[in-house]
Amino acid sequence: MVNQYAIAIIVTFIVLCAPLGAALAACFEPDPAQAEGEYKPHPVPGDVCADGTIYAGLSPDTGTAMYTTAMDMPERGQWSDIVKEVGASSSRQGTKNVQAVKDRLFSKQSYHRLKANAIYVCDNVYMHGHGDWYLPAEAELNVLFNNRYKIKNFNYTGEFPDGLYWSSTEESPLSAFAKNFNIGYRINLDKENFVSYRCVRKDASY
């Protein structure tokens, strides 16, 4: 069932980006200092990779390349519909937050409820040939925000719930951190709200 999200994202991406043609060939530019035919990574936020992912910037956690998708996930999601603090407190490590949620929350929810959970969807979706996506922590979400005009296709309206994006960083048993992508406000939002989100992944090989 979760694969429907992957299909929707990939189809939407192809429709939007097909006119770009050769621009999708690679994320990186050749380095003149390298031998002919060799490439050294020089990604710029907003670059579209050959696999269809978008280079978002450097991870504030590891300093490695971080990637996202060309569009938000097709349906808005909740952080959780259970009032419970699960220890997803990292502001920089989204993967650590996801593990905390998986250990303390997922076992208590049915699939029907989990399919609306933004953390669960990112953790289980397979997109662009990768299955290691996750909901970004607050500092990682800030990277998307700072490069939002280069990455493109974010909701900037700022009219609730439009313009709000989930992070995986928990604030309390009732709330988690979200960000307003119109004006940049950090918001402690009730976990049961349905707002937009984008999954990210890191790849040290780039």
Backbone bond lengths (Angstrom), bond angles and torsions (degrees), N, CA, C in turn:
res aa  C-N    CA-C-N  psi(-1)  N-CA   C-N-CA  omega(-1)  CA-C   N-CA-C  phi
1 M - - - 1.455 - - 1.526 112.08 -
2 V 1.359 116.72 -40.67 1.462 118.59 -177.75 1.514 111.20 -63.51
3 N 1.334 117.43 -25.40 1.459 120.19 -179.21 1.516 113.10 -59.92
4 Q 1.343 117.30 -17.70 1.454 119.25 177.20 1.523 111.20 -61.43
5 Y 1.325 116.58 -31.43 1.461 119.94 178.21 1.526 110.01 -67.72
6 A 1.321 115.82 -42.66 1.462 119.87 179.16 1.518 110.71 -61.98
7 I 1.328 116.48 -43.82 1.466 120.43 -179.03 1.519 110.44 -62.84
8 A 1.338 116.30 -44.63 1.469 119.87 -178.74 1.519 111.67 -63.06
9 I 1.338 116.79 -41.63 1.460 120.87 -179.85 1.526 110.65 -65.11
10 I 1.328 116.55 -47.61 1.463 120.54 -176.03 1.520 111.09 -65.07
11 V 1.342 117.17 -43.61 1.459 120.34 179.62 1.517 110.34 -63.17
12 T 1.334 116.74 -44.65 1.467 120.19 179.41 1.518 110.79 -62.29
13 F 1.321 116.26 -41.41 1.459 120.56 179.73 1.522 111.36 -61.40
14 I 1.325 116.28 -45.54 1.469 120.34 -178.85 1.519 110.71 -61.47
15 V 1.334 116.79 -42.76 1.458 120.88 -179.05 1.517 111.10 -63.24
16 L 1.337 116.51 -42.73 1.460 120.27 -176.84 1.517 112.82 -74.23
17 C 1.325 116.31 -34.25 1.458 119.57 -169.26 1.521 115.10 -104.93
18 A 1.313 118.11 -6.51 1.456 119.85 -178.64 1.516 113.41 -53.55
19 P 1.356 119.97 -39.25 1.459 119.91 -179.30 1.522 114.27 -64.87
20 L 1.337 117.62 -13.15 1.452 119.12 -176.60 1.522 112.51 -73.95
21 G 1.344 116.57 -22.00 1.454 121.24 175.60 1.503 113.76 53.86
22 A 1.332 115.43 -119.24 1.458 120.79 -173.95 1.513 113.09 -64.34
23 A 1.325 117.69 -17.24 1.464 120.10 -179.72 1.515 111.55 -63.46
24 L 1.323 118.20 -18.44 1.445 121.77 -179.50 1.523 112.22 -88.21
25 A 1.301 117.73 3.01 1.459 120.39 -171.45 1.526 113.19 -59.78
26 A 1.323 118.66 -40.28 1.461 120.29 -176.75 1.513 110.21 -162.75
27 C 1.348 115.78 163.32 1.465 120.56 177.04 1.517 111.85 -84.56
28 F 1.305 116.94 -23.21 1.447 120.05 -164.35 1.525 113.85 -115.90
29 E 1.312 114.46 151.29 1.452 121.49 178.50 1.535 109.24 -99.96
30 P 1.327 117.76 149.44 1.473 119.28 178.34 1.520 110.90 -67.80
31 D 1.306 116.04 145.06 1.456 121.96 176.69 1.530 108.24 -96.98
32 P 1.336 117.85 118.82 1.473 120.39 -178.43 1.516 113.36 -56.76
33 A 1.354 116.33 -23.69 1.461 119.71 -178.49 1.524 112.03 -76.44
34 Q 1.337 116.68 -15.57 1.461 120.42 -179.63 1.531 110.11 -83.14
35 A 1.309 114.83 158.40 1.465 119.26 175.88 1.519 109.28 -63.34
36 E 1.314 115.96 155.33 1.460 120.69 -178.62 1.531 110.98 -54.93
37 G 1.317 114.39 132.61 1.455 119.82 178.74 1.515 114.25 89.23
38 E 1.353 117.35 -10.34 1.455 120.32 178.60 1.528 109.65 -96.36
39 Y 1.327 115.44 151.37 1.453 120.71 -178.23 1.528 110.76 -127.29
40 K 1.302 114.54 142.97 1.450 121.19 174.76 1.526 106.92 -121.01
41 P 1.313 118.26 133.57 1.462 120.17 -175.98 1.532 113.22 -58.29
42 H 1.323 115.47 125.42 1.457 122.28 172.00 1.523 108.18 -136.59
43 P 1.340 117.54 59.71 1.463 118.82 -176.71 1.520 111.57 -72.50
44 V 1.309 115.38 150.43 1.466 122.88 174.80 1.523 106.45 -122.38
45 P 1.342 118.44 134.60 1.465 119.14 178.98 1.531 111.54 -50.07
46 G 1.311 115.34 132.69 1.453 121.22 -177.41 1.509 113.37 100.40
47 D 1.352 117.52 -14.01 1.463 120.23 177.72 1.522 109.91 -62.02
48 V 1.319 115.55 137.81 1.462 121.60 177.69 1.521 108.60 -95.49
49 C 1.321 116.85 122.94 1.460 121.17 -178.49 1.519 110.88 -82.28
50 A 1.304 115.01 166.02 1.455 120.22 -179.44 1.523 112.18 -61.45
51 D 1.339 117.57 -26.97 1.464 120.23 179.55 1.532 112.35 -86.11
52 G 1.340 117.09 0.60 1.460 120.78 177.56 1.506 114.72 94.48
53 T 1.327 117.86 -6.68 1.460 119.78 177.52 1.524 109.85 -78.79
54 I 1.326 115.94 163.79 1.460 122.17 -179.46 1.523 109.00 -111.77
55 Y 1.329 116.37 128.54 1.459 119.41 175.97 1.522 107.98 -71.06
56 A 1.351 116.29 122.43 1.470 121.31 -174.37 1.521 113.00 -97.87
57 G 1.321 116.92 -27.74 1.458 120.98 -175.80 1.516 108.95 140.26
58 L 1.336 116.23 -170.44 1.461 120.45 -178.93 1.525 110.57 -88.87
59 S 1.311 115.67 140.06 1.453 120.46 176.84 1.522 110.28 -65.32
60 P 1.348 118.38 130.43 1.468 120.07 177.86 1.524 111.53 -71.05
61 D 1.321 116.96 -11.71 1.459 121.79 -179.46 1.519 111.32 -86.84
62 T 1.325 116.89 -52.75 1.465 120.97 -173.61 1.525 114.61 -112.61
63 G 1.341 117.45 -13.68 1.461 120.59 -176.86 1.514 112.85 77.46
64 T 1.336 117.56 6.05 1.456 121.31 177.69 1.527 110.07 -89.71
65 A 1.318 115.77 166.95 1.458 121.48 -178.13 1.527 111.03 -64.69
66 M 1.327 115.42 137.45 1.459 121.57 179.45 1.526 108.28 -121.21
67 Y 1.322 115.79 138.70 1.459 122.30 -174.39 1.521 110.50 -125.27
68 T 1.324 115.57 154.24 1.452 121.10 176.11 1.527 108.81 -138.96
69 T 1.321 116.34 -169.51 1.457 121.54 -177.90 1.526 110.61 -103.55
70 A 1.317 115.87 166.99 1.461 120.77 -177.93 1.523 112.63 -75.38
71 M 1.329 116.94 -17.28 1.457 121.93 -177.47 1.520 109.64 -140.09
72 D 1.352 115.75 161.08 1.458 120.07 170.47 1.524 108.85 -63.64
73 M 1.321 116.55 161.94 1.460 119.80 172.22 1.524 108.42 -62.05
74 P 1.331 117.54 145.90 1.472 121.21 -169.61 1.524 115.42 -58.62
75 E 1.340 116.95 -32.55 1.459 120.40 -179.01 1.520 109.96 -121.53
76 R 1.319 116.81 139.73 1.461 120.13 175.52 1.528 109.60 -63.26
77 G 1.321 115.65 153.66 1.456 119.38 -177.34 1.510 112.99 -133.08
78 Q 1.314 114.83 163.50 1.456 122.68 173.48 1.520 109.81 -91.60
79 W 1.314 115.88 159.82 1.467 119.67 168.08 1.517 108.04 -78.66
80 S 1.326 115.42 -43.94 1.462 121.95 175.60 1.521 108.39 -170.37
81 D 1.322 116.58 156.79 1.456 119.45 172.52 1.531 110.44 -113.37
82 I 1.334 116.01 16.75 1.456 122.27 176.46 1.527 109.06 -114.03
83 V 1.334 116.77 130.56 1.463 121.25 177.70 1.525 107.95 -80.98
84 K 1.308 114.88 98.59 1.468 120.01 -176.70 1.521 108.84 -163.70
85 E 1.332 116.51 133.75 1.464 120.19 174.56 1.521 108.10 -87.18
86 V 1.324 116.63 126.59 1.461 119.98 -173.33 1.522 113.72 -113.12
87 G 1.328 118.01 -0.01 1.458 120.43 177.36 1.511 115.06 84.63
88 A 1.329 117.22 20.65 1.469 121.02 177.58 1.523 108.51 -86.76
89 S 1.324 115.32 66.82 1.465 120.63 -168.59 1.527 114.82 -100.74
90 S 1.320 118.11 -1.73 1.466 119.25 -177.39 1.526 111.16 -70.99
91 S 1.307 116.21 131.54 1.464 119.99 177.20 1.527 111.98 -88.59
92 R 1.359 116.81 -9.69 1.460 120.04 -174.82 1.528 114.25 -121.97
93 Q 1.324 117.75 -21.11 1.461 121.18 -173.89 1.524 110.63 -113.87
94 G 1.310 115.85 91.58 1.449 119.83 179.23 1.518 112.20 -61.87
95 T 1.332 117.02 -36.34 1.460 120.43 -179.57 1.528 111.30 -63.99
96 K 1.317 116.62 -35.05 1.469 120.62 177.79 1.523 110.25 -67.33
97 N 1.337 117.08 -40.75 1.463 121.09 178.27 1.527 110.64 -64.08
98 V 1.329 115.77 -42.65 1.465 119.86 -179.69 1.522 110.61 -60.46
99 Q 1.333 116.80 -42.17 1.464 119.62 -179.99 1.523 111.24 -63.77
100 A 1.334 117.00 -38.89 1.468 120.55 178.07 1.521 111.07 -62.60
101 V 1.324 116.12 -41.78 1.460 120.40 179.12 1.532 110.42 -67.15
102 K 1.317 117.01 -42.51 1.466 120.71 179.55 1.527 110.94 -61.68
103 D 1.326 116.70 -40.72 1.459 120.75 -177.28 1.522 112.67 -70.42
104 R 1.341 117.47 -34.28 1.466 119.91 -169.61 1.523 115.39 -114.24
105 L 1.333 117.33 -8.00 1.456 117.96 -172.62 1.521 114.31 -126.90
106 F 1.328 117.11 -44.61 1.463 119.63 -171.50 1.528 112.71 -59.09
107 S 1.327 117.19 -35.51 1.463 119.98 -177.95 1.523 112.48 -67.43
108 K 1.325 116.73 -15.69 1.463 121.38 -177.67 1.525 112.93 -96.92
109 Q 1.327 117.93 0.80 1.450 121.39 -177.76 1.527 111.28 -121.33
110 S 1.312 115.82 144.03 1.452 121.07 175.88 1.529 109.30 -76.40
111 Y 1.343 116.60 162.19 1.457 119.21 178.52 1.519 111.20 -59.88
112 H 1.334 116.53 -37.35 1.466 119.98 -179.77 1.520 110.68 -56.99
113 R 1.323 116.49 -36.72 1.464 120.53 178.77 1.519 111.32 -82.21
114 L 1.325 116.67 -35.88 1.457 119.98 -177.65 1.519 112.94 -66.73
115 K 1.325 118.44 -31.30 1.458 119.82 -176.53 1.526 111.93 -66.51
116 A 1.341 117.52 -12.38 1.467 121.35 175.09 1.525 111.51 -98.63
117 N 1.347 117.03 1.08 1.455 122.81 -176.97 1.529 109.29 -90.30
118 A 1.339 117.08 117.92 1.467 121.86 -175.46 1.521 111.85 -59.97
119 I 1.318 117.18 -38.66 1.462 120.34 -179.51 1.523 110.46 -66.84
120 Y 1.316 116.41 -42.45 1.462 121.04 -179.97 1.528 111.25 -64.74
121 V 1.324 116.53 -44.33 1.467 119.99 -178.18 1.522 110.69 -61.61
122 C 1.329 117.25 -48.41 1.467 119.38 179.42 1.523 111.49 -60.97
123 D 1.325 116.60 -38.93 1.457 120.86 -177.07 1.526 112.21 -69.77
124 N 1.316 117.67 -23.74 1.463 120.94 -174.65 1.527 115.04 -110.87
125 V 1.312 117.46 -10.40 1.455 119.35 -176.32 1.528 111.17 -78.02
126 Y 1.335 115.80 149.54 1.465 122.03 175.73 1.518 107.21 -119.19
127 M 1.341 116.71 113.28 1.463 121.62 -176.69 1.519 110.40 -134.92
128 H 1.312 116.03 143.20 1.468 122.25 173.43 1.525 111.95 54.37
129 G 1.318 117.15 32.91 1.450 120.46 177.81 1.513 114.81 80.98
130 H 1.326 117.94 12.24 1.464 121.42 -177.52 1.527 110.70 -130.78
131 G 1.326 115.22 146.62 1.455 120.41 177.62 1.513 113.01 -124.36
132 D 1.343 117.15 18.58 1.465 120.78 -176.73 1.537 112.15 -109.26
133 W 1.319 116.34 36.55 1.471 121.33 179.42 1.527 110.57 -78.90
134 Y 1.326 115.73 156.82 1.469 120.28 175.85 1.528 108.88 -155.96
135 L 1.329 115.49 162.68 1.464 120.52 176.83 1.524 108.28 -79.27
136 P 1.333 118.53 125.69 1.468 120.44 -173.34 1.522 113.51 -66.10
137 A 1.322 116.06 145.37 1.460 121.76 170.77 1.530 108.76 -69.42
138 E 1.319 115.91 172.12 1.467 120.09 -173.73 1.529 112.80 -56.79
139 A 1.335 117.92 -47.35 1.464 120.22 -178.99 1.525 111.33 -67.18
140 E 1.337 117.21 -33.16 1.465 120.72 177.07 1.530 110.40 -69.66
141 L 1.330 116.07 -38.17 1.464 120.16 175.60 1.527 110.29 -62.66
142 N 1.332 117.28 -34.47 1.462 120.54 177.77 1.525 111.87 -62.91
143 V 1.342 116.88 -32.22 1.470 120.15 176.35 1.530 109.42 -63.04
144 L 1.344 116.74 -43.29 1.464 120.01 177.11 1.516 110.57 -62.92
145 F 1.329 116.38 -42.13 1.459 120.14 -179.85 1.528 111.29 -63.11
146 N 1.316 117.44 -46.72 1.468 120.96 -177.69 1.526 112.15 -63.27
147 N 1.327 116.35 -27.48 1.476 120.86 -179.56 1.523 112.14 -110.34
148 R 1.315 117.19 21.84 1.471 121.36 -171.83 1.520 113.24 -62.17
149 Y 1.329 118.11 -34.57 1.467 119.63 -178.64 1.528 111.58 -76.03
150 K 1.335 116.22 -21.89 1.469 119.80 176.92 1.525 111.05 -86.45
151 I 1.326 115.95 -38.78 1.470 120.13 178.43 1.522 110.34 -70.84
152 K 1.340 116.58 -40.22 1.470 125.23 172.88 1.535 114.20 77.70
153 N 1.323 112.28 165.82 1.470 124.07 173.80 1.523 114.67 66.22
154 F 1.333 117.42 22.17 1.458 120.10 170.85 1.524 108.93 -83.52
155 N 1.307 115.72 160.07 1.458 121.85 175.82 1.527 108.19 -88.96
156 Y 1.317 117.45 116.43 1.468 121.42 -175.43 1.527 113.27 -105.69
157 T 1.320 119.06 4.52 1.467 119.97 -168.60 1.518 113.13 -64.68
158 G 1.335 116.69 -37.74 1.453 119.17 178.66 1.513 114.72 77.55
159 E 1.337 118.46 3.92 1.454 121.29 177.85 1.525 108.82 -93.24
160 F 1.310 117.11 116.13 1.464 122.30 -172.13 1.525 111.85 -51.28
161 P 1.345 117.26 132.47 1.477 127.88 -0.81 1.528 113.71 -89.95
162 D 1.338 116.72 4.25 1.466 119.25 179.44 1.527 110.42 -62.32
163 G 1.305 115.49 145.17 1.461 120.32 176.90 1.515 114.20 87.45
164 L 1.333 118.09 -8.54 1.462 121.27 179.37 1.525 110.22 -96.75
165 Y 1.327 115.54 139.92 1.463 121.95 179.83 1.526 110.03 -131.16
166 W 1.330 114.61 134.21 1.457 120.18 179.36 1.526 111.86 -73.05
167 S 1.335 114.71 143.79 1.462 121.70 160.81 1.522 106.32 -107.79
168 S 1.318 117.13 169.56 1.465 120.53 177.22 1.524 111.52 -91.65
169 T 1.333 117.70 5.28 1.456 122.22 -177.01 1.519 111.13 -86.34
170 E 1.308 115.42 121.30 1.458 122.53 -177.42 1.526 110.71 -83.73
171 E 1.345 115.51 145.96 1.464 120.12 177.99 1.519 111.11 -109.55
172 S 1.321 117.69 -36.23 1.458 122.46 -177.63 1.526 108.68 -163.03
173 P 1.332 118.40 178.31 1.470 118.75 175.58 1.523 112.79 -58.10
174 L 1.323 116.87 -26.61 1.465 121.38 -176.22 1.510 114.70 -97.70
175 S 1.342 117.94 -23.78 1.464 119.32 -168.92 1.525 113.24 -137.67
176 A 1.332 114.58 161.71 1.464 122.97 174.70 1.527 107.42 -138.91
177 F 1.335 115.87 166.77 1.458 119.60 -176.56 1.531 111.38 -83.60
178 A 1.304 114.60 133.55 1.455 122.70 172.49 1.520 107.39 -127.00
179 K 1.333 116.19 168.63 1.460 119.81 179.86 1.513 109.69 -132.34
180 N 1.318 115.18 138.46 1.455 121.59 174.97 1.523 107.42 -85.31
181 F 1.329 117.24 114.27 1.464 120.73 -175.60 1.527 113.24 -82.00
182 N 1.310 117.22 2.01 1.459 120.18 174.10 1.521 110.31 -87.48
183 I 1.333 116.90 -50.88 1.462 120.52 -175.34 1.524 113.14 -118.90
184 G 1.321 117.21 -2.25 1.458 119.89 173.22 1.508 116.21 85.62
185 Y 1.320 118.14 7.76 1.455 119.65 -179.88 1.521 111.41 -66.15
186 R 1.317 115.37 140.80 1.461 123.00 172.16 1.520 107.11 -91.05
187 I 1.329 116.44 129.68 1.450 120.66 -172.39 1.527 110.22 -127.05
188 N 1.341 116.13 134.60 1.460 121.11 169.72 1.520 106.24 -87.44
189 L 1.309 116.21 104.95 1.453 121.29 -170.73 1.527 110.84 -109.22
190 D 1.325 116.33 138.71 1.459 119.84 175.49 1.524 109.76 -55.20
191 K 1.320 117.03 132.91 1.464 122.15 -174.16 1.524 113.45 -61.30
192 E 1.318 117.13 -25.52 1.463 119.96 -175.29 1.526 113.30 -80.50
193 N 1.338 118.23 -6.67 1.459 121.00 178.51 1.527 111.10 -68.99
194 F 1.317 115.33 145.32 1.464 121.96 175.79 1.528 108.78 -97.99
195 V 1.336 116.86 111.23 1.461 121.03 178.68 1.525 108.98 -133.96
196 S 1.329 116.13 175.47 1.461 122.41 -177.77 1.527 111.17 -73.25
197 Y 1.313 115.52 161.47 1.464 120.81 174.48 1.524 109.66 -162.92
198 R 1.329 114.48 155.80 1.464 121.74 171.97 1.517 109.00 -129.30
199 C 1.291 114.66 140.45 1.459 120.84 176.18 1.531 109.37 -84.35
200 V 1.321 116.06 154.57 1.462 121.68 175.81 1.522 109.11 -132.89
201 R 1.313 115.08 164.86 1.455 121.85 173.13 1.524 107.90 -147.71
202 K 1.333 116.48 158.24 1.453 122.08 177.24 1.522 109.23 -117.21
203 D 1.329 115.76 150.43 1.452 119.90 -179.49 1.522 109.46 -146.35
204 A 1.319 115.92 100.91 1.463 120.94 -177.33 1.521 112.29 -67.45
205 S 1.334 118.02 -17.93 1.464 120.40 -177.56 1.523 112.10 -68.23
206 Y 1.353 116.66 -18.85 1.446 119.76 178.30 1.519 110.97 -91.73
